[in-house]
Amino acid sequence: MSIGPVIDPWLLERLVCPATRTPLRLDEAARELVSDEAGLAYPIRDGVPVLLIEAARHL
């Protein structure tokens, strides 16, 4: 059960993929920000997006 949003919607609208500079989409179930263009998923830890290419999971 989720207590609140994984990430603030205001922040999500402003974040971009560091590899492609394209918008990210939220995968709330996986707690990740996904770059469909780069094929990468960035983790969200304690509500903080980790936008390091090295920390991303390849899709």
N, CA, C, O and CB atoms as a CASP TS submission, in Angstrom:
PFRMAT TS
TARGET T0000
AUTHOR 0000-0000-0000
METHOD Language model
MODEL 1
PARENT N/A
ATOM      1  N   MET     1       0.849  -1.176   0.000  1.00  0.00           N
ATOM      2  CA  MET     1       0.000   0.000   0.000  1.00  0.00           C
ATOM      3  C   MET     1       0.895   1.240   0.000  1.00  0.00           C
ATOM      4  O   MET     1       1.847   1.331   0.775  1.00  0.00           O
ATOM      5  CB  MET     1      -0.966  -0.002   1.226  1.00  0.00           C
ATOM      6  N   SER     2       0.577   2.188  -0.875  1.00  0.00           N
ATOM      7  CA  SER     2       1.366   3.416  -1.005  1.00  0.00           C
ATOM      8  C   SER     2       0.816   4.478  -0.056  1.00  0.00           C
ATOM      9  O   SER     2      -0.398   4.642   0.068  1.00  0.00           O
ATOM     10  CB  SER     2       1.351   3.933  -2.473  1.00  0.00           C
ATOM     11  N   ILE     3       1.710   5.192   0.607  1.00  0.00           N
ATOM     12  CA  ILE     3       1.311   6.253   1.534  1.00  0.00           C
ATOM     13  C   ILE     3       1.066   7.556   0.779  1.00  0.00           C
ATOM     14  O   ILE     3       0.177   8.328   1.137  1.00  0.00           O
ATOM     15  CB  ILE     3       2.388   6.458   2.621  1.00  0.00           C
ATOM     16  N   GLY     4       1.839   7.794  -0.243  1.00  0.00           N
ATOM     17  CA  GLY     4       1.701   9.010  -1.034  1.00  0.00           C
ATOM     18  C   GLY     4       2.377   8.824  -2.371  1.00  0.00           C
ATOM     19  O   GLY     4       2.821   7.725  -2.705  1.00  0.00           O
ATOM     20  N   PRO     5       2.455   9.906  -3.143  1.00  0.00           N
ATOM     21  CA  PRO     5       3.074   9.793  -4.459  1.00  0.00           C
ATOM     22  C   PRO     5       4.558   9.422  -4.339  1.00  0.00           C
ATOM     23  O   PRO     5       5.233   9.808  -3.384  1.00  0.00           O
ATOM     24  CB  PRO     5       2.916  11.110  -5.236  1.00  0.00           C
ATOM     25  N   VAL     6       5.038   8.679  -5.311  1.00  0.00           N
ATOM     26  CA  VAL     6       6.442   8.269  -5.336  1.00  0.00           C
ATOM     27  C   VAL     6       7.341   9.480  -5.524  1.00  0.00           C
ATOM     28  O   VAL     6       8.429   9.552  -4.952  1.00  0.00           O
ATOM     29  CB  VAL     6       6.690   7.240  -6.455  1.00  0.00           C
ATOM     30  N   ILE     7       6.876  10.437  -6.337  1.00  0.00           N
ATOM     31  CA  ILE     7       7.653  11.650  -6.620  1.00  0.00           C
ATOM     32  C   ILE     7       6.683  12.802  -6.845  1.00  0.00           C
ATOM     33  O   ILE     7       5.582  12.597  -7.356  1.00  0.00           O
ATOM     34  CB  ILE     7       8.587  11.454  -7.867  1.00  0.00           C
ATOM     35  N   ASP     8       7.075  13.978  -6.477  1.00  0.00           N
ATOM     36  CA  ASP     8       6.236  15.168  -6.624  1.00  0.00           C
ATOM     37  C   ASP     8       5.929  15.402  -8.109  1.00  0.00           C
ATOM     38  O   ASP     8       6.854  15.458  -8.920  1.00  0.00           O
ATOM     39  CB  ASP     8       6.934  16.416  -6.003  1.00  0.00           C
ATOM     40  N   PRO     9       4.658  15.540  -8.476  1.00  0.00           N
ATOM     41  CA  PRO     9       4.295  15.767  -9.883  1.00  0.00           C
ATOM     42  C   PRO     9       4.954  17.012 -10.484  1.00  0.00           C
ATOM     43  O   PRO     9       5.308  17.014 -11.663  1.00  0.00           O
ATOM     44  CB  PRO     9       2.791  15.889 -10.006  1.00  0.00           C
ATOM     45  N   TRP    10       5.116  18.050  -9.697  1.00  0.00           N
ATOM     46  CA  TRP    10       5.772  19.283 -10.171  1.00  0.00           C
ATOM     47  C   TRP    10       7.198  18.966 -10.611  1.00  0.00           C
ATOM     48  O   TRP    10       7.647  19.438 -11.656  1.00  0.00           O
ATOM     49  CB  TRP    10       5.778  20.379  -9.056  1.00  0.00           C
ATOM     50  N   LEU    11       7.906  18.171  -9.817  1.00  0.00           N
ATOM     51  CA  LEU    11       9.279  17.803 -10.140  1.00  0.00           C
ATOM     52  C   LEU    11       9.321  16.897 -11.364  1.00  0.00           C
ATOM     53  O   LEU    11      10.174  17.078 -12.234  1.00  0.00           O
ATOM     54  CB  LEU    11       9.944  17.113  -8.945  1.00  0.00           C
ATOM     55  N   LEU    12       8.429  15.942 -11.444  1.00  0.00           N
ATOM     56  CA  LEU    12       8.398  15.006 -12.569  1.00  0.00           C
ATOM     57  C   LEU    12       8.265  15.737 -13.903  1.00  0.00           C
ATOM     58  O   LEU    12       8.884  15.338 -14.889  1.00  0.00           O
ATOM     59  CB  LEU    12       7.244  14.016 -12.401  1.00  0.00           C
ATOM     60  N   GLU    13       7.473  16.793 -13.943  1.00  0.00           N
ATOM     61  CA  GLU    13       7.283  17.559 -15.181  1.00  0.00           C
ATOM     62  C   GLU    13       8.572  18.225 -15.653  1.00  0.00           C
ATOM     63  O   GLU    13       8.696  18.558 -16.832  1.00  0.00           O
ATOM     64  CB  GLU    13       6.208  18.617 -14.981  1.00  0.00           C
ATOM     65  N   ARG    14       9.522  18.423 -14.763  1.00  0.00           N
ATOM     66  CA  ARG    14      10.738  19.163 -15.088  1.00  0.00           C
ATOM     67  C   ARG    14      11.970  18.282 -15.322  1.00  0.00           C
ATOM     68  O   ARG    14      12.984  18.749 -15.840  1.00  0.00           O
ATOM     69  CB  ARG    14      11.030  20.128 -13.991  1.00  0.00           C
ATOM     70  N   LEU    15      11.875  17.023 -14.943  1.00  0.00           N
ATOM     71  CA  LEU    15      13.022  16.130 -15.077  1.00  0.00           C
ATOM     72  C   LEU    15      13.147  15.587 -16.492  1.00  0.00           C
ATOM     73  O   LEU    15      12.146  15.321 -17.158  1.00  0.00           O
ATOM     74  CB  LEU    15      12.912  14.980 -14.090  1.00  0.00           C
ATOM     75  N   VAL    16      14.375  15.426 -16.941  1.00  0.00           N
ATOM     76  CA  VAL    16      14.647  14.821 -18.243  1.00  0.00           C
ATOM     77  C   VAL    16      15.730  13.765 -18.086  1.00  0.00           C
ATOM     78  O   VAL    16      16.478  13.762 -17.108  1.00  0.00           O
ATOM     79  CB  VAL    16      15.073  15.895 -19.282  1.00  0.00           C
ATOM     80  N   CYS    17      15.801  12.890 -19.043  1.00  0.00           N
ATOM     81  CA  CYS    17      16.829  11.857 -19.054  1.00  0.00           C
ATOM     82  C   CYS    17      18.195  12.509 -19.259  1.00  0.00           C
ATOM     83  O   CYS    17      18.352  13.311 -20.179  1.00  0.00           O
ATOM     84  CB  CYS    17      16.547  10.803 -20.162  1.00  0.00           C
ATOM     85  N   PRO    18      19.176  12.192 -18.437  1.00  0.00           N
ATOM     86  CA  PRO    18      20.494  12.791 -18.610  1.00  0.00           C
ATOM     87  C   PRO    18      21.203  12.314 -19.894  1.00  0.00           C
ATOM     88  O   PRO    18      22.111  12.987 -20.382  1.00  0.00           O
ATOM     89  CB  PRO    18      21.356  12.476 -17.401  1.00  0.00           C
ATOM     90  N   ALA    19      20.798  11.177 -20.429  1.00  0.00           N
ATOM     91  CA  ALA    19      21.440  10.660 -21.645  1.00  0.00           C
ATOM     92  C   ALA    19      20.864  11.289 -22.904  1.00  0.00           C
ATOM     93  O   ALA    19      21.603  11.576 -23.846  1.00  0.00           O
ATOM     94  CB  ALA    19      21.291   9.147 -21.717  1.00  0.00           C
ATOM     95  N   THR    20      19.542  11.510 -22.933  1.00  0.00           N
ATOM     96  CA  THR    20      18.884  11.963 -24.162  1.00  0.00           C
ATOM     97  C   THR    20      18.237  13.341 -24.055  1.00  0.00           C
ATOM     98  O   THR    20      17.864  13.937 -25.065  1.00  0.00           O
ATOM     99  CB  THR    20      17.844  10.972 -24.559  1.00  0.00           C
ATOM    100  N   ARG    21      18.109  13.839 -22.841  1.00  0.00           N
ATOM    101  CA  ARG    21      17.435  15.127 -22.575  1.00  0.00           C
ATOM    102  C   ARG    21      15.958  15.115 -22.972  1.00  0.00           C
ATOM    103  O   ARG    21      15.384  16.153 -23.300  1.00  0.00           O
ATOM    104  CB  ARG    21      18.147  16.249 -23.323  1.00  0.00           C
ATOM    105  N   THR    22      15.349  13.916 -22.936  1.00  0.00           N
ATOM    106  CA  THR    22      13.929  13.774 -23.236  1.00  0.00           C
ATOM    107  C   THR    22      13.159  13.556 -21.936  1.00  0.00           C
ATOM    108  O   THR    22      13.747  13.146 -20.935  1.00  0.00           O
ATOM    109  CB  THR    22      13.685  12.602 -24.225  1.00  0.00           C
ATOM    110  N   PRO    23      11.850  13.824 -21.935  1.00  0.00           N
ATOM    111  CA  PRO    23      11.052  13.648 -20.716  1.00  0.00           C
ATOM    112  C   PRO    23      11.068  12.202 -20.225  1.00  0.00           C
ATOM    113  O   PRO    23      11.253  11.257 -20.993  1.00  0.00           O
ATOM    114  CB  PRO    23       9.614  14.090 -20.962  1.00  0.00           C
ATOM    115  N   LEU    24      10.870  12.073 -18.934  1.00  0.00           N
ATOM    116  CA  LEU    24      10.809  10.765 -18.286  1.00  0.00           C
ATOM    117  C   LEU    24       9.365  10.468 -17.913  1.00  0.00           C
ATOM    118  O   LEU    24       8.572  11.379 -17.672  1.00  0.00           O
ATOM    119  CB  LEU    24      11.728  10.714 -17.030  1.00  0.00           C
ATOM    120  N   ARG    25       9.039   9.199 -17.870  1.00  0.00           N
ATOM    121  CA  ARG    25       7.705   8.811 -17.386  1.00  0.00           C
ATOM    122  C   ARG    25       7.876   7.999 -16.105  1.00  0.00           C
ATOM    123  O   ARG    25       8.868   7.294 -15.921  1.00  0.00           O
ATOM    124  CB  ARG    25       6.915   7.986 -18.475  1.00  0.00           C
ATOM    125  N   LEU    26       6.908   8.114 -15.249  1.00  0.00           N
ATOM    126  CA  LEU    26       6.948   7.448 -13.957  1.00  0.00           C
ATOM    127  C   LEU    26       6.361   6.051 -14.055  1.00  0.00           C
ATOM    128  O   LEU    26       5.242   5.869 -14.536  1.00  0.00           O
ATOM    129  CB  LEU    26       6.200   8.265 -12.910  1.00  0.00           C
ATOM    130  N   ASP    27       7.120   5.070 -13.598  1.00  0.00           N
ATOM    131  CA  ASP    27       6.614   3.717 -13.387  1.00  0.00           C
ATOM    132  C   ASP    27       6.481   3.574 -11.875  1.00  0.00           C
ATOM    133  O   ASP    27       7.425   3.198 -11.181  1.00  0.00           O
ATOM    134  CB  ASP    27       7.574   2.596 -14.022  1.00  0.00           C
ATOM    135  N   GLU    28       5.285   3.884 -11.386  1.00  0.00           N
ATOM    136  CA  GLU    28       5.068   3.949  -9.935  1.00  0.00           C
ATOM    137  C   GLU    28       5.223   2.577  -9.273  1.00  0.00           C
ATOM    138  O   GLU    28       5.724   2.486  -8.152  1.00  0.00           O
ATOM    139  CB  GLU    28       3.677   4.513  -9.637  1.00  0.00           C
ATOM    140  N   ALA    29       4.800   1.520  -9.951  1.00  0.00           N
ATOM    141  CA  ALA    29       4.896   0.173  -9.378  1.00  0.00           C
ATOM    142  C   ALA    29       6.349  -0.238  -9.168  1.00  0.00           C
ATOM    143  O   ALA    29       6.688  -0.864  -8.163  1.00  0.00           O
ATOM    144  CB  ALA    29       4.192  -0.844 -10.284  1.00  0.00           C
ATOM    145  N   ALA    30       7.213   0.123 -10.134  1.00  0.00           N
ATOM    146  CA  ALA    30       8.629  -0.241 -10.031  1.00  0.00           C
ATOM    147  C   ALA    30       9.445   0.821  -9.301  1.00  0.00           C
ATOM    148  O   ALA    30      10.624   0.614  -9.014  1.00  0.00           O
ATOM    149  CB  ALA    30       9.211  -0.469 -11.417  1.00  0.00           C
ATOM    150  N   ARG    31       8.823   1.952  -9.003  1.00  0.00           N
ATOM    151  CA  ARG    31       9.505   3.082  -8.348  1.00  0.00           C
ATOM    152  C   ARG    31      10.711   3.518  -9.172  1.00  0.00           C
ATOM    153  O   ARG    31      11.828   3.634  -8.667  1.00  0.00           O
ATOM    154  CB  ARG    31       9.950   2.699  -6.909  1.00  0.00           C
ATOM    155  N   GLU    32      10.447   3.757 -10.475  1.00  0.00           N
ATOM    156  CA  GLU    32      11.500   4.168 -11.402  1.00  0.00           C
ATOM    157  C   GLU    32      10.990   5.262 -12.323  1.00  0.00           C
ATOM    158  O   GLU    32       9.789   5.390 -12.560  1.00  0.00           O
ATOM    159  CB  GLU    32      12.004   2.970 -12.224  1.00  0.00           C
ATOM    160  N   LEU    33      11.930   6.048 -12.839  1.00  0.00           N
ATOM    161  CA  LEU    33      11.650   6.992 -13.907  1.00  0.00           C
ATOM    162  C   LEU    33      12.207   6.372 -15.184  1.00  0.00           C
ATOM    163  O   LEU    33      13.377   5.993 -15.238  1.00  0.00           O
ATOM    164  CB  LEU    33      12.279   8.418 -13.618  1.00  0.00           C
ATOM    165  N   VAL    34      11.376   6.270 -16.200  1.00  0.00           N
ATOM    166  CA  VAL    34      11.736   5.537 -17.407  1.00  0.00           C
ATOM    167  C   VAL    34      11.975   6.497 -18.567  1.00  0.00           C
ATOM    168  O   VAL    34      11.180   7.403 -18.818  1.00  0.00           O
ATOM    169  CB  VAL    34      10.640   4.526 -17.769  1.00  0.00           C
ATOM    170  N   SER    35      13.079   6.281 -19.264  1.00  0.00           N
ATOM    171  CA  SER    35      13.363   6.963 -20.521  1.00  0.00           C
ATOM    172  C   SER    35      13.148   5.947 -21.626  1.00  0.00           C
ATOM    173  O   SER    35      13.989   5.078 -21.856  1.00  0.00           O
ATOM    174  CB  SER    35      14.824   7.560 -20.555  1.00  0.00           C
ATOM    175  N   ASP    36      12.011   6.061 -22.313  1.00  0.00           N
ATOM    176  CA  ASP    36      11.721   5.126 -23.395  1.00  0.00           C
ATOM    177  C   ASP    36      12.718   5.291 -24.537  1.00  0.00           C
ATOM    178  O   ASP    36      13.103   4.309 -25.173  1.00  0.00           O
ATOM    179  CB  ASP    36      10.291   5.327 -23.908  1.00  0.00           C
ATOM    180  N   GLU    37      13.131   6.507 -24.797  1.00  0.00           N
ATOM    181  CA  GLU    37      14.064   6.770 -25.888  1.00  0.00           C
ATOM    182  C   GLU    37      15.442   6.143 -25.625  1.00  0.00           C
ATOM    183  O   GLU    37      16.054   5.587 -26.536  1.00  0.00           O
ATOM    184  CB  GLU    37      14.207   8.276 -26.098  1.00  0.00           C
ATOM    185  N   ALA    38      15.922   6.233 -24.391  1.00  0.00           N
ATOM    186  CA  ALA    38      17.239   5.681 -24.054  1.00  0.00           C
ATOM    187  C   ALA    38      17.170   4.211 -23.661  1.00  0.00           C
ATOM    188  O   ALA    38      18.189   3.521 -23.648  1.00  0.00           O
ATOM    189  CB  ALA    38      17.863   6.477 -22.926  1.00  0.00           C
ATOM    190  N   GLY    39      15.961   3.728 -23.340  1.00  0.00           N
ATOM    191  CA  GLY    39      15.839   2.349 -22.876  1.00  0.00           C
ATOM    192  C   GLY    39      16.439   2.158 -21.497  1.00  0.00           C
ATOM    193  O   GLY    39      17.031   1.121 -21.199  1.00  0.00           O
ATOM    194  N   LEU    40      16.275   3.195 -20.644  1.00  0.00           N
ATOM    195  CA  LEU    40      16.836   3.159 -19.297  1.00  0.00           C
ATOM    196  C   LEU    40      15.744   3.447 -18.265  1.00  0.00           C
ATOM    197  O   LEU    40      14.785   4.170 -18.538  1.00  0.00           O
ATOM    198  CB  LEU    40      17.991   4.177 -19.162  1.00  0.00           C
ATOM    199  N   ALA    41      15.910   2.868 -17.083  1.00  0.00           N
ATOM    200  CA  ALA    41      15.007   3.133 -15.961  1.00  0.00           C
ATOM    201  C   ALA    41      15.853   3.577 -14.779  1.00  0.00           C
ATOM    202  O   ALA    41      16.731   2.847 -14.320  1.00  0.00           O
ATOM    203  CB  ALA    41      14.144   1.869 -15.599  1.00  0.00           C
ATOM    204  N   TYR    42      15.579   4.778 -14.295  1.00  0.00           N
ATOM    205  CA  TYR    42      16.330   5.360 -13.180  1.00  0.00           C
ATOM    206  C   TYR    42      15.583   5.104 -11.876  1.00  0.00           C
ATOM    207  O   TYR    42      14.374   5.329 -11.811  1.00  0.00           O
ATOM    208  CB  TYR    42      16.551   6.885 -13.393  1.00  0.00           C
ATOM    209  N   PRO    43      16.273   4.640 -10.839  1.00  0.00           N
ATOM    210  CA  PRO    43      15.593   4.343  -9.577  1.00  0.00           C
ATOM    211  C   PRO    43      15.181   5.611  -8.824  1.00  0.00           C
ATOM    212  O   PRO    43      15.772   6.679  -8.985  1.00  0.00           O
ATOM    213  CB  PRO    43      16.493   3.493  -8.693  1.00  0.00           C
ATOM    214  N   ILE    44      14.158   5.454  -8.007  1.00  0.00           N
ATOM    215  CA  ILE    44      13.743   6.505  -7.070  1.00  0.00           C
ATOM    216  C   ILE    44      13.959   5.928  -5.684  1.00  0.00           C
ATOM    217  O   ILE    44      13.347   4.923  -5.324  1.00  0.00           O
ATOM    218  CB  ILE    44      12.227   6.961  -7.295  1.00  0.00           C
ATOM    219  N   ARG    45      14.819   6.554  -4.911  1.00  0.00           N
ATOM    220  CA  ARG    45      15.143   6.061  -3.566  1.00  0.00           C
ATOM    221  C   ARG    45      14.721   7.091  -2.534  1.00  0.00           C
ATOM    222  O   ARG    45      15.199   8.226  -2.548  1.00  0.00           O
ATOM    223  CB  ARG    45      16.658   5.750  -3.432  1.00  0.00           C
ATOM    224  N   ASP    46      13.829   6.700  -1.643  1.00  0.00           N
ATOM    225  CA  ASP    46      13.311   7.590  -0.598  1.00  0.00           C
ATOM    226  C   ASP    46      12.764   8.882  -1.186  1.00  0.00           C
ATOM    227  O   ASP    46      12.945   9.956  -0.612  1.00  0.00           O
ATOM    228  CB  ASP    46      14.404   7.908   0.419  1.00  0.00           C
ATOM    229  N   GLY    47      12.095   8.779  -2.331  1.00  0.00           N
ATOM    230  CA  GLY    47      11.484   9.930  -2.972  1.00  0.00           C
ATOM    231  C   GLY    47      12.441  10.780  -3.787  1.00  0.00           C
ATOM    232  O   GLY    47      12.043  11.815  -4.321  1.00  0.00           O
ATOM    233  N   VAL    48      13.701  10.359  -3.894  1.00  0.00           N
ATOM    234  CA  VAL    48      14.709  11.132  -4.623  1.00  0.00           C
ATOM    235  C   VAL    48      15.112  10.360  -5.874  1.00  0.00           C
ATOM    236  O   VAL    48      15.602   9.236  -5.772  1.00  0.00           O
ATOM    237  CB  VAL    48      15.953  11.424  -3.725  1.00  0.00           C
ATOM    238  N   PRO    49      14.912  10.954  -7.061  1.00  0.00           N
ATOM    239  CA  PRO    49      15.322  10.279  -8.284  1.00  0.00           C
ATOM    240  C   PRO    49      16.855  10.243  -8.403  1.00  0.00           C
ATOM    241  O   PRO    49      17.529  11.249  -8.183  1.00  0.00           O
ATOM    242  CB  PRO    49      14.703  10.979  -9.509  1.00  0.00           C
ATOM    243  N   VAL    50      17.381   9.083  -8.751  1.00  0.00           N
ATOM    244  CA  VAL    50      18.822   8.912  -8.938  1.00  0.00           C
ATOM    245  C   VAL    50      19.070   8.931 -10.448  1.00  0.00           C
ATOM    246  O   VAL    50      18.973   7.903 -11.119  1.00  0.00           O
ATOM    247  CB  VAL    50      19.353   7.563  -8.268  1.00  0.00           C
ATOM    248  N   LEU    51      19.393  10.117 -10.969  1.00  0.00           N
ATOM    249  CA  LEU    51      19.534  10.288 -12.414  1.00  0.00           C
ATOM    250  C   LEU    51      20.988  10.155 -12.856  1.00  0.00           C
ATOM    251  O   LEU    51      21.536  11.038 -13.516  1.00  0.00           O
ATOM    252  CB  LEU    51      18.984  11.644 -12.839  1.00  0.00           C
ATOM    253  N   LEU    52      21.589   9.051 -12.485  1.00  0.00           N
ATOM    254  CA  LEU    52      22.946   8.718 -12.912  1.00  0.00           C
ATOM    255  C   LEU    52      22.833   7.585 -13.916  1.00  0.00           C
ATOM    256  O   LEU    52      22.210   6.561 -13.635  1.00  0.00           O
ATOM    257  CB  LEU    52      23.864   8.320 -11.695  1.00  0.00           C
ATOM    258  N   ILE    53      23.427   7.761 -15.072  1.00  0.00           N
ATOM    259  CA  ILE    53      23.366   6.723 -16.100  1.00  0.00           C
ATOM    260  C   ILE    53      23.898   5.404 -15.545  1.00  0.00           C
ATOM    261  O   ILE    53      23.381   4.333 -15.862  1.00  0.00           O
ATOM    262  CB  ILE    53      24.169   7.146 -17.353  1.00  0.00           C
ATOM    263  N   GLU    54      24.939   5.491 -14.711  1.00  0.00           N
ATOM    264  CA  GLU    54      25.536   4.285 -14.133  1.00  0.00           C
ATOM    265  C   GLU    54      24.580   3.555 -13.192  1.00  0.00           C
ATOM    266  O   GLU    54      24.714   2.348 -12.993  1.00  0.00           O
ATOM    267  CB  GLU    54      26.807   4.643 -13.388  1.00  0.00           C
ATOM    268  N   ALA    55      23.624   4.266 -12.615  1.00  0.00           N
ATOM    269  CA  ALA    55      22.675   3.662 -11.677  1.00  0.00           C
ATOM    270  C   ALA    55      21.418   3.147 -12.378  1.00  0.00           C
ATOM    271  O   ALA    55      20.594   2.473 -11.760  1.00  0.00           O
ATOM    272  CB  ALA    55      22.288   4.671 -10.606  1.00  0.00           C
ATOM    273  N   ALA    56      21.271   3.463 -13.665  1.00  0.00           N
ATOM    274  CA  ALA    56      20.064   3.094 -14.399  1.00  0.00           C
ATOM    275  C   ALA    56      20.075   1.616 -14.774  1.00  0.00           C
ATOM    276  O   ALA    56      21.121   0.992 -14.950  1.00  0.00           O
ATOM    277  CB  ALA    56      19.925   3.952 -15.654  1.00  0.00           C
ATOM    278  N   ARG    57      18.872   1.095 -14.886  1.00  0.00           N
ATOM    279  CA  ARG    57      18.675  -0.280 -15.333  1.00  0.00           C
ATOM    280  C   ARG    57      18.332  -0.248 -16.819  1.00  0.00           C
ATOM    281  O   ARG    57      17.493   0.545 -17.247  1.00  0.00           O
ATOM    282  CB  ARG    57      17.548  -0.997 -14.504  1.00  0.00           C
ATOM    283  N   HIS    58      18.978  -1.110 -17.610  1.00  0.00           N
ATOM    284  CA  HIS    58      18.678  -1.190 -19.045  1.00  0.00           C
ATOM    285  C   HIS    58      17.381  -1.966 -19.236  1.00  0.00           C
ATOM    286  O   HIS    58      17.158  -2.999 -18.605  1.00  0.00           O
ATOM    287  CB  HIS    58      19.848  -1.866 -19.833  1.00  0.00           C
ATOM    288  N   LEU    59      16.542  -1.454 -20.107  1.00  0.00           N
ATOM    289  CA  LEU    59      15.249  -2.107 -20.374  1.00  0.00           C
ATOM    290  C   LEU    59      15.370  -3.087 -21.524  1.00  0.00           C
ATOM    291  O   LEU    59      14.387  -3.731 -21.892  1.00  0.00           O
ATOM    292  CB  LEU    59      14.164  -1.062 -20.688  1.00  0.00           C
TER
END
